[in-house]
Amino acid sequence: MTQYKGTLQGNRDEVSRLGTYKSGLQASVAGLNISVRLDLQHINGKDIVSVYLADRSPGFDSTERLYARLTEGELVFPGQQPQTR
């Protein structure tokens, strides 16, 4: 059953993709030197959104998790693990 839907619009027609509890949904948007990745996952009965920022400058390649948010509104910051209830 579909749990997630993602859409993308560029200089062509809009496209969409569906994700399930099992597959999740991953998307990325990138420029020449920087990119953002968004992951939606279903873990322990909760929907979790993780946002990653990546620096792709010449000679430098790093990815940093900005945050994850649980559906109940609990924010989980880098270095923390989501609380299970």
SENU-594878 format. One record per residue: x, y, z of N, C-alpha, C, O in turn; residue in one letter. Coordinates in steps of 0.1 Angstrom, whole numbers, padded with zeros to 4 digits, always signed. Layout:
XYZXYZXYZXYZa...
This chain:
+0008-0012+0000+0000+0000+0000+0009+0012+0000+0019+0013+0007m+0005+0022-0008+0013+0035-0009+0012+0043+0004+0001+0045+0009t+0024+0046+0010+0024+0055+0022+0030+0069+0018+0026+0078+0025q+0039+0070+0009+0046+0082+0005+0044+0085-0009+0043+0077-0018y+0044+0098-0012+0044+0103-0026+0053+0115-0027+0053+0124-0019k+0062+0114-0037+0071+0125-0040+0069+0131-0054+0065+0123-0063g+0071+0144-0055+0070+0150-0069+0082+0158-0071+0089+0163-0062t+0085+0160-0084+0096+0168-0088+0093+0176-0101+0086+0171-0110l+0096+0189-0101+0094+0198-0112+0107+0205-0116+0113+0211-0108q+0110+0203-0129+0122+0210-0134+0117+0218-0146+0107+0224-0147g+0126+0217-0157+0122+0224-0169+0113+0215-0178+0110+0219-0190n+0109+0204-0173+0100+0195-0181+0088+0193-0172+0086+0199-0162r+0079+0183-0176+0067+0180-0169+0070+0175-0155+0081+0170-0152d+0061+0177-0146+0062+0172-0132+0061+0157-0133+0054+0151-0140e+0070+0151-0124+0069+0136-0123+0067+0133-0108+0070+0141-0099v+0062+0121-0106+0059+0117-0092+0063+0102-0090+0064+0095-0100s+0066+0099-0078+0070+0085-0074+0063+0082-0061+0060+0090-0053r+0060+0069-0059+0053+0064-0047+0062+0055-0039+0071+0049-0045l+0061+0055-0026+0068+0047-0017+0059+0040-0008+0048+0044-0004g+0063+0028-0003+0056+0020+0007+0063+0020+0020+0074+0026+0022t+0056+0014+0030+0063+0013+0043+0076+0006+0042+0086+0010+0049y+0077-0004+0033+0089-0012+0032+0100-0005+0024+0112-0005+0028k+0096+0002+0013+0106+0008+0004+0110+0022+0009+0121+0027+0007s+0101+0029+0016+0104+0043+0020+0104+0052+0007+0099+0047-0003g+0109+0064+0008+0110+0072-0004+0123+0081-0002+0125+0087+0009l+0131+0081-0012+0144+0089-0011+0144+0099-0023+0140+0095-0034q+0148+0111-0020+0149+0121-0031+0162+0130-0029+0166+0131-0017a+0167+0135-0039+0179+0144-0038+0178+0155-0048+0172+0153-0059s+0183+0166-0045+0184+0178-0053+0198+0183-0053+0203+0185-0042v+0204+0185-0064+0219+0189-0064+0222+0200-0073+0216+0201-0084a+0231+0208-0069+0238+0218-0077+0252+0214-0080+0255+0202-0078g+0260+0223-0085+0274+0219-0088+0282+0216-0076+0290+0207-0076l+0279+0223-0065+0288+0221-0053+0280+0217-0040+0286+0214-0030n+0267+0215-0041+0260+0212-0029+0247+0204-0033+0242+0205-0044i+0243+0196-0023+0231+0188-0026+0223+0186-0013+0229+0187-0002s+0211+0182-0014+0202+0179-0003+0195+0166-0006+0191+0164-0017v+0195+0157+0004+0188+0144+0003+0178+0143+0014+0180+0147+0025r+0166+0138+0010+0155+0136+0019+0151+0122+0019+0149+0116+0008l+0151+0116+0031+0147+0101+0032+0134+0100+0041+0134+0106+0052d+0124+0094+0036+0112+0090+0044+0113+0075+0047+0114+0068+0037l+0112+0071+0060+0112+0057+0063+0102+0055+0074+0098+0064+0081q+0098+0042+0074+0088+0038+0085+0096+0028+0094+0099+0017+0090h+0099+0033+0106+0107+0025+0116+0099+0024+0129+0095+0034+0134i+0098+0012+0134+0091+0010+0147+0077+0016+0148+0074+0022+0158n+0070+0015+0136+0056+0021+0136+0055+0036+0135+0044+0041+0136g+0066+0043+0132+0066+0057+0130+0072+0061+0117+0081+0055+0112k+0067+0072+0111+0073+0078+0099+0084+0087+0104+0082+0096+0112d+0096+0085+0098+0107+0094+0101+0112+0100+0088+0114+0094+0078i+0115+0114+0089+0120+0121+0078+0134+0126+0082+0136+0132+0093v+0144+0122+0074+0158+0126+0076+0162+0136+0065+0159+0133+0053s+0169+0146+0068+0174+0156+0058+0189+0156+0059+0194+0158+0070v+0196+0155+0048+0210+0155+0047+0215+0166+0038+0209+0168+0027y+0226+0173+0041+0232+0183+0033+0246+0178+0029+0253+0174+0038l+0249+0179+0017+0262+0174+0012+0269+0185+0005+0264+0192-0004a+0282+0186+0008+0291+0196+0002+0299+0188-0009+0307+0179-0005d+0298+0192-0021+0305+0185-0032+0315+0194-0039+0318+0192-0051r+0321+0203-0031+0331+0212-0036+0343+0204-0041+0346+0193-0035s+0351+0209-0051+0363+0201-0055+0372+0198-0044+0376+0207-0036p+0376+0186-0042+0385+0182-0031+0379+0180-0018+0386+0177-0008g+0366+0182-0017+0359+0181-0004+0346+0174-0006+0337+0179-0014f+0343+0163+0001+0331+0156+0000+0326+0152+0014+0332+0143+0020d+0316+0158+0018+0310+0155+0032+0295+0155+0031+0289+0162+0023s+0289+0147+0040+0275+0147+0041+0272+0148+0056+0278+0142+0064t+0262+0157+0059+0258+0160+0073+0243+0158+0074+0235+0164+0066e+0239+0150+0084+0225+0149+0087+0220+0162+0094+0225+0165+0105r+0210+0169+0088+0206+0181+0094+0196+0178+0106+0197+0183+0117l+0186+0169+0103+0177+0165+0113+0168+0154+0109+0167+0151+0097y+0161+0148+0118+0151+0138+0115+0139+0142+0124+0141+0147+0135a+0127+0140+0119+0115+0144+0127+0105+0132+0127+0102+0126+0117r+0100+0129+0139+0090+0118+0140+0077+0124+0138+0074+0136+0140l+0067+0116+0134+0054+0121+0131+0047+0127+0143+0038+0136+0141t+0050+0123+0155+0044+0129+0167+0050+0143+0170+0045+0149+0180e+0059+0148+0162+0064+0161+0164+0077+0162+0171+0082+0173+0174g+0082+0151+0175+0095+0150+0183+0107+0152+0173+0108+0145+0163e+0115+0162+0175+0126+0165+0167+0138+0157+0172+0141+0157+0184l+0146+0151+0163+0158+0144+0166+0169+0150+0158+0169+0151+0146v+0179+0156+0166+0190+0163+0160+0202+0154+0157+0202+0143+0163f+0212+0158+0149+0223+0150+0146+0230+0145+0159+0231+0152+0169p+0234+0132+0159+0240+0126+0170+0230+0120+0180+0234+0112+0189g+0217+0122+0178+0207+0116+0187+0201+0105+0179+0201+0104+0167q+0195+0096+0187+0187+0085+0181+0173+0087+0184+0169+0092+0195q+0164+0084+0174+0149+0085+0177+0145+0077+0189+0150+0066+0191p+0137+0083+0198+0131+0076+0210+0121+0066+0205+0113+0069+0197q+0121+0054+0211+0111+0044+0209+0102+0043+0221+0107+0043+0232t+0089+0043+0219+0080+0043+0230+0072+0031+0231+0064+0029+0239r
